């Protein structure tokens, strides 16, 4: 059967390759304690329950979170250790950003100054709390003091338990789902972002292409499908330093990397070098 999720969906299929993964749950437990207990922005002590983080009284995903999977999650739910996959996840983002920034995607103009994404552990931690709910739904609030307008992409993919999928397989499928939304919009949306009736079907692509999106952090979980026990569900969440804003450019159109003050990235010539300074916030 096809499994449909509230944000993105994928159809069940089989893989011919088995995989083995090392799960390091202790690392994430220690990370959770470290981040929740000791973190600061300048001299400001981190408080995930600080009302200033969330507009309109929304509840922050990390506020009073115990770090465990939700009560509705199956007993076999686990969180993957993505430390060895960080560079792979970054490359999957940056190669797509580079492709668009160079003007190689039909229907899209090149970008004058698009950031090279780097990994952020705080964003990854917040992403891990989202997928510990064991359903695909955006957080009401997941902002931080450094990034007060955090963006988020989610995906849910199911696979047969006896034909387990690798982390790189799931990453590729998630990125493919998000990037594959590009035919639904064009450069008119890039010059001035707007929301239409099918917004949920193209917002993930736009999120990946925001020029000021300097940082990303992702998390991935796996658990047995509660209705179809022969399936595993793989949920992926990526949190970003910034998100799109209405009537604001997703990226500034121009010759590739022409406005990068520190020059282009030698590995991604359509993107600015990692030394480029961006303000991911709308202020």
Secondary structure, 3 states (H helix, E strand, C coil): CCECCCCCCECCCCCCCCCCCCCCHHHHHHHHHHHHHCCEECCEECCCCCHHHCHHHCCCCCCCCCCCCCCCCCCCCEECCCHHHHHHHHHHHHHHHHHHHCCCCCCCCCECCCCCCEECHHHHHHHHHHHCCCCCCCCCCCCCCCCCCCEEEEEEEEEEHHHCCCHHHHHHHHHHHHHCCHHHCCHHHHHCCCCCCCHHHCHHHHHHHCCCCCEEEEEEEEEECCCCCCEEEEEEEEEECCCCCCCCCCCCECCCCCCCCCCECCCCCCCECCCCCCCCCCC
